[in-house]
């Protein structure tokens, strides 16, 4: 029998992605502090947060398979986060204009019962178009939810118009949950 599967996330995009696999699951917000630690590299940050999210939710679901994910966006060597305001989103998009931007998406699958943990980090590179101020303003007016996405990029929605090219082995990673990688993990877990 398939164990309960819990997505450690409150993200509508991650929920939508996991629904594609047509497996029963529920969601639970991990509610952890996502502040980077002093000197932490982007890879260390995404790895730590992915694991912390899974472990936090496992406390409530000790018999479940916990799927966790975190994502960081790197522009010109700097980690950027969710802008939270339109003004900050404008600055992010100006920085991303014409640039290659890297996304690191951490994916964890924790069997809370056995403590078996699988982890992968999927890298995606995107090339932004040269963005004019009018393009940025129009995008943010039409997709105001972009201010709640890392790098102000909601690629699953209107954000796709900002991009010139995407390089990835797992295109769903850019949206926030690498399904190709997750499917491999689910198929290999001893709980299934």
C-alpha positions as CSV (number, residue, x, y, z in Angstrom):
1,X,0.0,0.0,0.0
2,X,1.2,3.5,-0.9
3,X,2.2,5.5,2.2
4,X,0.7,8.9,2.7
5,X,2.6,11.5,0.6
6,X,2.9,15.1,1.9
7,X,4.2,18.0,0.0
8,X,6.0,20.3,2.4
9,X,5.0,23.5,0.8
10,X,2.3,26.1,0.6
11,X,3.2,27.0,-3.0
12,X,0.3,26.8,-5.4
13,X,2.8,26.2,-8.3
14,X,4.4,23.2,-6.5
15,X,1.0,21.8,-5.7
16,X,-0.1,22.2,-9.4
17,X,3.1,20.4,-10.5
18,X,2.7,17.5,-8.2
19,X,-1.0,17.1,-9.3
20,X,0.4,16.2,-12.7
21,X,1.7,12.9,-11.3
22,X,-1.9,11.9,-10.4
23,X,-1.0,10.5,-7.0
24,X,-2.9,11.3,-3.8
25,X,-1.1,13.8,-1.6
26,X,-1.8,16.6,0.8
27,X,0.1,19.8,1.5
28,X,1.5,21.2,4.7
29,X,3.4,24.5,5.1
30,X,6.8,23.9,6.8
31,X,7.0,27.3,8.3
32,X,10.8,27.5,8.7
33,X,13.1,30.5,8.8
34,X,14.6,30.8,5.3
35,X,17.2,33.4,6.2
36,X,20.6,32.5,4.7
37,X,23.4,31.8,7.1
38,X,26.5,33.9,7.1
39,X,29.0,32.6,4.5
40,X,26.5,30.0,3.2
41,X,26.9,29.3,-0.6
42,X,23.8,29.1,-2.8
43,X,24.1,25.3,-3.0
44,X,24.5,25.0,0.8
45,X,21.4,27.3,1.3
46,X,19.1,25.3,-1.0
47,X,20.3,22.0,0.4
48,X,19.8,23.1,4.0
49,X,16.3,24.7,3.4
50,X,15.1,21.7,1.4
51,X,16.1,19.3,4.2
52,X,14.7,21.6,7.0
53,X,11.4,21.8,5.3
54,X,11.1,18.1,5.0
55,X,12.1,17.4,8.6
56,X,9.7,20.1,9.9
57,X,6.8,18.5,8.2
58,X,7.9,15.0,9.2
59,X,7.3,15.9,12.8
60,X,3.5,16.2,12.0
61,X,3.5,13.2,9.6
62,X,5.8,10.5,11.1
63,X,4.6,7.7,8.8
64,X,4.6,9.7,5.5
65,X,6.8,10.3,2.5
66,X,7.6,14.0,2.6
67,X,8.4,15.9,-0.6
68,X,10.3,19.1,0.0
69,X,11.8,21.7,-2.3
70,X,13.5,25.0,-2.2
71,X,14.8,27.3,-4.9
72,X,17.4,30.0,-5.1
73,X,18.0,32.4,-8.0
74,X,21.5,33.6,-8.8
75,X,22.1,36.8,-10.7
76,X,25.6,38.0,-11.4
77,X,26.8,35.7,-8.6
78,X,24.4,37.0,-6.0
79,X,21.5,35.1,-4.5
80,X,18.2,37.0,-4.9
81,X,15.0,36.2,-3.2
82,X,11.3,37.0,-3.5
83,X,11.0,40.8,-3.9
84,X,7.7,41.2,-1.9
85,X,7.2,44.7,-3.3
86,X,6.7,46.0,-6.8
87,X,9.7,48.4,-6.4
88,X,12.0,45.5,-5.4
89,X,10.7,43.5,-8.4
90,X,11.5,46.3,-10.8
91,X,15.1,46.4,-9.5
92,X,15.4,42.6,-9.8
93,X,14.1,42.6,-13.4
94,X,16.4,45.4,-14.3
95,X,19.4,43.4,-13.0
96,X,18.2,40.3,-14.9
97,X,17.7,42.1,-18.2
98,X,19.9,40.6,-20.9
99,X,21.6,38.3,-18.4
100,X,22.0,34.6,-17.9
101,X,20.4,33.7,-14.5
102,X,20.8,30.4,-12.7
103,X,18.2,28.7,-10.7
104,X,19.1,26.0,-8.1
105,X,16.1,23.8,-7.2
106,X,16.6,21.5,-4.3
107,X,14.4,18.4,-4.0
108,X,14.1,16.1,-1.1
109,X,12.2,12.9,-0.5
110,X,12.1,11.9,3.1
111,X,10.6,8.6,4.4
112,X,9.6,9.9,7.8
113,X,9.1,6.3,9.1
114,X,12.6,4.9,8.1
115,X,14.5,8.3,7.9
116,X,15.6,7.4,4.4
117,X,16.4,10.7,2.6
118,X,17.0,11.3,-1.0
119,X,18.3,14.7,-2.3
120,X,19.0,16.3,-5.7
121,X,19.8,19.8,-6.8
122,X,18.6,20.6,-10.3
123,X,20.3,23.5,-12.1
124,X,18.5,25.6,-14.7
125,X,19.9,28.5,-16.7
126,X,17.7,31.1,-18.3
127,X,18.6,33.9,-20.6
128,X,16.5,37.0,-20.1
129,X,15.6,39.2,-23.0
130,X,16.7,42.8,-22.9
131,X,13.9,44.3,-20.9
132,X,12.7,47.9,-21.3
133,X,11.1,49.8,-18.4
134,X,7.8,49.6,-20.3
135,X,8.1,45.8,-20.6
136,X,8.9,45.5,-16.8
137,X,6.0,47.7,-15.8
138,X,3.6,45.9,-18.1
139,X,4.6,42.5,-16.9
140,X,4.2,43.5,-13.2
141,X,0.9,45.1,-13.9
142,X,-0.5,42.0,-15.6
143,X,1.1,39.5,-13.2
144,X,1.2,41.1,-9.8
145,X,1.9,37.7,-8.1
146,X,5.4,37.9,-9.6
147,X,6.5,39.8,-6.5
148,X,6.1,36.6,-4.5
149,X,8.5,34.6,-6.8
150,X,12.3,34.4,-6.5
151,X,13.8,36.7,-9.1
152,X,10.3,38.1,-9.9
153,X,9.9,35.3,-12.5
154,X,6.7,33.4,-12.7
155,X,7.7,31.2,-15.6
156,X,4.5,29.1,-15.2
157,X,2.5,32.3,-16.0
158,X,3.3,35.5,-17.9
159,X,7.0,35.4,-16.9
160,X,7.8,33.2,-19.9
161,X,7.6,36.3,-22.1
162,X,10.7,37.7,-20.4
163,X,12.9,34.8,-21.4
164,X,15.0,34.2,-24.5
165,X,16.3,30.7,-23.7
166,X,16.0,28.0,-21.0
167,X,18.6,25.3,-20.4
168,X,17.6,22.4,-18.1
169,X,17.4,18.6,-17.9
170,X,14.2,19.0,-15.9
171,X,12.1,22.0,-17.1
172,X,9.7,21.8,-14.2
173,X,12.5,22.6,-11.8
174,X,12.3,26.3,-12.9
175,X,8.7,26.3,-11.7
176,X,9.8,24.9,-8.3
177,X,9.4,21.1,-8.3
178,X,11.6,18.9,-10.6
179,X,9.1,16.2,-11.6
180,X,11.5,14.1,-13.7
181,X,13.8,13.9,-10.7
182,X,11.0,13.3,-8.3
183,X,9.6,10.5,-10.3
184,X,13.0,8.7,-10.2
185,X,13.1,9.2,-6.5
186,X,9.6,7.9,-5.9
187,X,10.3,4.8,-8.1
188,X,13.5,4.0,-6.2
189,X,12.2,4.5,-2.7
190,X,11.9,1.3,-0.6
191,X,8.5,2.5,0.7
192,X,6.7,2.0,-2.6
